[in-house]
Amino acid sequence: MTKADIVNEVSKSTGVEKITVQKTVEAFMESVKSSLAKNENVYLRGFGSFIVKKRAQKTARNISKNTTLIIPEHFIPAFKPAKVFISKVKGTVKK
């Protein structure tokens, strides 16, 4: 599902114009990005959490040049789904 699909679904289910829904979705995504950039987690009860994870410093190898380099510690965005979300997905996944 793409962002356009989400906008279409929300527009159909709420009756709100697609342009308004698109602006709302864009504003939500921008708000999440700016919060994570400020090292602030975003918690959505019943859905999940957008969190900032810290990656420790590590040594990597370039095997073609036979050299090593140090990757400094850094932060990455991550999503942790809520238990309700996980159980709903587990119940609907076909094997």
Beta strands, then each sheet from edge to edge (+ up, - down):
strand 1: 42-44
strand 2: 48-55
strand 3: 58-62
strand 4: 67-71
strand 5: 74-81
sheet 1: 1+ 2- 5+
sheet 2: 3+ 4-
end
